[in-house]
Every structure is written in structure tokens, then in C-alpha cells.
Amino acid sequence: MRWKEQLLKLNPYQPGKSISEVKRQYGLSEIVKLASNENPFGSSEKVQNEIANYAGKYSIYPDGYATELRTHLADHLGVKENQIIFGNGSDEIIQMIARGLLTPESKTVMAAPTFPQYKHNGIIEGCEITEIPLVDGAHDLEGMAAAIDDRTTVVWLCSPNNPTGVYITEEELTAFMARVPSDVLVVLDEAYFEYVTAEDYHDSLSLLEQYKNLIILRTFSKIYGLASFRVGYGIAHEDTIRALEPAREPFNVNTLAQAAAIAALGDQKFVDECKIENKNGLQQFYDFCDRTGLKYFPSEGNFILIDFNRDGQEVFQYLLERGYIVRSGTALGFPTCVRITIGSKEQNQGVIELIKEYLSIDTVISK
């Protein structure tokens, strides 16, 4: 069969090891997963009650327009209902954008390293990909703006950036948007938006009227704790949404996912509590790293990227064999680092104690 050549050379997305797989492989009874930036506190009780008491018919297709969820979300965000597009996770919206705007004749610009699905989808569509290296974990917006030419159709921004957690400020985003041609779509991925506490973080929604070429991506997978339901969404000018809608698969957000998302939106107290716990957890790691001399990127997400100045895969493996699943920086473009999802206070302390143990053993071996 005549597959696209780039598809045959492209590796599929590799998820982290599952809890059951690690238990089986290493004979462990307890596992703490801090690898995929999931919410360690689960989801709101309102979500659990909604799903447990769901009385709808499973034989009926979902509402293809997600009408009720759309109304609740538009009200929550303060935007029009026709400014929202839903996806089976924000990953699907990334795929829609790539499908709608990237061709072998076009070019796309992104930071490096950043969320890998931007590049993955660009490769599938056969476009030219220009990657601008991060500077101290942050987007080089000057370099990215300079890389835009008349073949560029999409620019990807991730703020806070995955895997570094570094964010784009209001001033930086405003200045960047002013430099981007109006026929180039700027995709601003804000998957970790609800965790941000920085006062100068950008107010992207306020830019939508001025810039029809801006789309903001958010998700219910992170702070809302609905990763298994896969509900992501994009917010943009209604003209942009109208142009993108034909690339969306019909009935792409299932009925239970829509119900769960509505319930989650209705419990902002849970979101606020998770945000506070996350900030406290980050501080646990900051304090530990400062005491031990480990370098790290200050993060506005629910994860921290720590530089061990040694093979990150070795640190990952040491923790894995002792029941803590984290993410090696090798696959993230930071080979001497490990990315750790912020867990509960007890989970954070558990992985910190193991890192201390690893560092002490490594010091003895080095001597």
C-alpha cells in the first residue's frame, strides 16, 4: 500500500508505563504515578456523583454540538458559544489544525523542546517544520517571529511550556502577536492554565477580538482531573472556529465526557484547592533542590523539570524500580533531566526521599 513516506518513519506516541505494568515487572504492590501530569487529587465529587447517577441511554449518539457543555463553558469563560470548538482532548484539536492548515507546500514554526504533538502532526502532513530552541526553558519569541515567512501557516506556542513549565508574559505575547501576519494562525496551548499563579501571565482571551488568527487550547484533563474522559477545547474568533469545524470528527466528545465536564465546571472550589496544593508541592521541590544544589526550571504547571547533571534515564529507572513512575528527560529533549508531576504532600516527600537516597549512593560511587 502507498503509505505516506513520513508515516512509515514516524514513531507513534509513547505513553508512560502503566501502574499495572510496573507492578508486574518489578513485583511491587504500591505504585505512585507522577509521570503524566495528572491531578493527584482526582476529580470533583460532583463529577463522581454525576457519572454514578447518570440515567441517559447509551444507545443514543452524543450531542454532536455539545450544546449544554458549550453553554456552561461559554458562560464560565465570558465568550460567545460560537467561539468554542471541542475535541477528544486538545490533542484532537491540534490534529484538526494541522489537517486544516498544513500541507507539503507550507511551513510551521514551534519552540524546541515543547509538546511533541505539534511536530508529530506537522510531519504527518508533510510540511516544513522550523524549530526555534528554547532560551532558559522559555520560548524565543524573537527568533520565532523572525522565522515566519510567506509559506508559514501555523505557529505553536505552549504556555506554560511542557516540559519546562516556563510561561509567556502578557507583554511578550502582546508584542509577538503584533508581529505575526494576520493570515498565520497562532496556536496558544494553555493546557496548564488553571495552575498558573504568576501575576504577569498573559490574558489571552482579551486578545481574541483583536486577533482573528489566535486560537487558545485548554483541557479538562489536568486540574479538573478528567484525563480519562478526553475533553479539550479551543477558543477563537467565530470566523476561525467556523473555518475549523469541518475538520472536526462528528460526535467526537462522548456523552459521559460532556456530563463530567459540566459537573467539573460547577466545582471551582475544587479547582482552587488543587491550585493551592500544587503551589505548595512545587515549593517542596524548590526547597529540596535549593538545599541539594540541583538545578530546575521554576514552573507554572503541575510538574517540575529537574536537572541531575547525569543520565536522566538512570534516575528514572532508579525511581521506577522503587515504585515511583516519573518521566525521563531523554524523550523530552532534556537528557540529563527528569520531569516529575506534582503529587500530594506525601507523594512529593516520598519521591524526594528516594532522590536523596539515589544522590547519596551516586556520591559514594563517584568517590
N, C-alpha and C positions, 0 to 999 in steps of 0.2 A: 504494500500500500504506500501511497505517496504522502507520507507524513511530512510536515514542515521539518526541515533540517534542524532548526533550532530547538524543536521539541524533543528530538531524539538525543540531543546533547545536554538537555536541562534536567537537573535532579528535581524530583518532587519535593514539596515542603516536608521537612523532617521535624515532627513534633518531639518534645522531650520524652524521656522514658516515663511510662505509666507507673503508678503506685504498685499495681499487681505484678508488673514485670520485675520491678526492683525487689519486691518481697520474695518472689520466686527465685530470682537469680542469686540473691545473697542470703537467703534463709532468714529474713528479718520479719518481725511481727508488726513493728510500728514504723511508719514512713511519714516524713514531713516533706511535702512538695512545695518548694519555693523557687520554681523554675519558669513558670508561665505567666507571671504577673496576675494571678487570680486573686480574688478577695479572700483572705484567710478567715474572714468572719461570715462567709457565706452570703446569703441574701436576706432581705427583709422578711419578717414573719408574715407580712401582708402577702408576699409572693407565695410563700408556702401554703397559706390558707386558701389563696385563690386557686392554686393548682389542685390542692387536695379536694376542694369542693366544686371543681369545675363540672358543670352539668350539660355542656354542649354535646353535639353529635359529632363523633369522629369521622363519620362517613361524608360529611359536608366539607367542600373545599374552604380554605381560609378566605377571609375578606381580602381580595387582591389589592385593594387600595388602602388597607389597614386604617379604615375610616376612624374608628374610635381612638385608636392609639395616636393617629395623626392629630386629632383634635386635642387630646390631652397634651401631647408633646409641643404642638404649636403654642398652646396657651402657656405652658411652662417656659418656653424659650422667648415668647413675645414676638413670634414671627407669623407669617401667613401660612395656612395649611398647604398651599401650593408651592411653598419654598422648601419642602421636605421630600426626600426620597429615602425609602427604606431598603435595606439589604440583609441578606443572610450573613450577618456580621458585616463590619465595614470592609472586610476583605472583598466581599462581592461588589461593593461599590467601586473599589479600586479596579476590579476586573471590568466593570461596566465602563469606567472612564477610559481604560486602556483600549477596550474594544471599540469605543466610540470615536477616539481621537488619535490613536497611534497606528501608523502604517509604516511599511518599509521606506517610504519617502520622507517620513517625519523624524523628529528628534525630541527626546525628553531629557530634562535636567533634574538631578537629585543630589542630595548630600551622600557622603560615604564615610563611615558606615551609617546606615539608617535601616528602617524597616524593610526587609528584603523583598516583600511582595511588589513594591514599586518596580524594581528592576526585573523581577521574575515575569511580570506581565508584559513589560516592555520587550523582553527577549522573545516571548511567545508571538507578539505582534510584529516582530522583525524590524523595529525602529532602531535608530541610532541612540545610544544611551551615553550621556555625559555625566560623569560623577565628579563632584567637587569635594575634596577632602575636608573633613571637619577641622576646626581650629579650636583646640582645647575642649573638644566634645561638643562644640556649637556649630551651627550652620554658618558657612562662609557666604553670607548673602551677597556680598560684593562680588565674589567670584561667580556665584550662581547667576546673578543678574548679567554679568559680562558674558556668560556662556550662552545666553539666549540669542538666537538668530532667527532669520525668516523661515526656517524649517521647524522651529520649536513649536510644539502644540500643547505640551503639558510640563509644568514644573511641580515637583513634590516637596512639601515642607512637612516636617514632623516635630510638633512642639507640645509637650516636652518630647525630645528625641529619644527614640528607642534604638540603641541600648544605653545611651549615656544619661538620660534624664535632664539634659540641659535644655532650656526653653528659649524662645524668641520673645524679645520685649515688645511692648506696644510701639515704641519709637522705631525699632528695627523693622517691624512688619509694615508699618505705615510707609516708611521710606522705600522699602522693597517693592510694595505694590505700586507705588508711583512710577517705578522704573519698568514695570512689566507691560509689554504691549497688550492692548485690550483683546486681541484675538488669541492670547495664550492663557490657558486655564491654569490657575494656581490652586493646587490641592493642599489644604492645610489640615493635616491629620492631628486631631486633638483627642486621641483615644484616652489620654490620662488627664483630661481637662479638669475633672471634678476633684482631683487630688492636689491641684496647684494652689499654693499659698503665697507666691511671690506677688508683691503689690504692683509691679510694673509688667505683669503678664498681659499679653495683648487681649483687647476686647474685639474679637474677630467679627461678632455679629453686627457690630456698629458699622462695619465696612461694606456690608452686603449691598446696600443701596447704591453706594458709590462705585463698587466694582462688580460688574456682572460676571467677570472672569474669575471669581473666587468661589470655591466650594469648601465647606468645613465638614470634616468627617468626625463623628463621635460614635460611641458604642455603649451598649448596656452590659458588655462583657466584663468590665473592670470593676469600678467601685460599686455598681449595682449588683454584682455577683451573679450575672445571668449568662456566663460564658457558654454553658451547655445549650442554651436556647438560641444563640446566634442571632442577635438583633443589633444591627448597626444602622446608622442613618447619615445622610448628607443634608446640609443646609446651604442654600444658594439663592440667587435671584431667580424668580419664577421662570424666566426665559431659559436659564441654564438647566433647571430641573426639567422643563418641558422637552428640551433637546435630548436629555439623557434618558428619559423614561423608556423609550423604545428598546434600549439595551438591557432593561431590567427583565428578569425572568418572571412569568406570571406566577402568582401565589407563592412568592419567594420567602415570605415570613409566615411561619405556620401559626395556627390558631392559638395554641398554648403559649407560644412565644409572645404573641401580641398581648394576651391576657396577663402574662407575667410582667411584661414591660409596663403596662398600665398600672399594675399594683406597685411595682418598684418606684415609679414616678411619684406615687402617692405617699411615699415614706421618705421625705427629705431629712427627717431626723436621723434615720439610719445612715444616710449618706454623710451627714455632718459628723456623726460619731466615728465613722470609718476614716474620714479625713483627719480627724484629730489623732486617732490611734496610729495612722500611717506616719504622721509628722513625728510623733513620739518614737515610733520604731526607727525612722530614719536617724533620729538623734542618737539612738542606741548604737547604731553602726558608726556614725560620725565620731562619737566619743571613743569607741573601741579603736577605730582606725587612727585617730589622732594619738592615742596612747601608744600604739604599736608602730607608728610610723608608716602605715600603709597609705598609699595614695588612692584617692577616689574622686568621682565626679559628684559634686553636690546635685541632688536630684529633686525634680518637681513631680516625679512619677511615684509609683508604688514599688520601686526597685532601686537598687544601688549597684553600680559597676565599680568593683574594687580591683586595683592593680597589685598583684602579688609579686611582680617583677620576676616571675618564673613561669613555667608552662602552666597555663590556666587549666588545661586538661588534667594535669596531675592533681591540682587542688580539687577540681570537680570530682575526680574518681575517689579521692580520699573521703570526701563528704558523702558520696553516693554509697560507698560500702558500709557507712555507718548510719545510713537511714535518712540522709538529707539530700533531696534532689534539688540541685541548683542548675544554672546554665553556664557551661564553659564559654569563655570569650572567644575561643578558637573559631567557632562558626559565626560569630558576631563581628568579626573584624578586629578584635582586641585579644590576640593570642596569649597575653600574659595576665589576662583579667578573668574574673568570674562575676556574673550578674546574679544577684540574689533578690528575690521578691521579698518585700517587707511582710513579715508574718505577725502573729501575736507577740506580745512581750516575751512569753515563754519560748516560743519558737525561735525568735531572734536570738535570745540568750543561748539556746541550745546550739545553734549553728556557730555562734561566736565562740563558745567553749571549745567546739571541735576545731575551729580555725586556730585558736590558741594552741591547742594540742599539736596540730599539724606544724605550726610555726616553730614550736619548741623542738619537735623531732627533727625538722629540717635544719635548725640551727646546730643541733648536736652532730648531725651527719656532715654538715659543712665544715665543722671544726675537726 
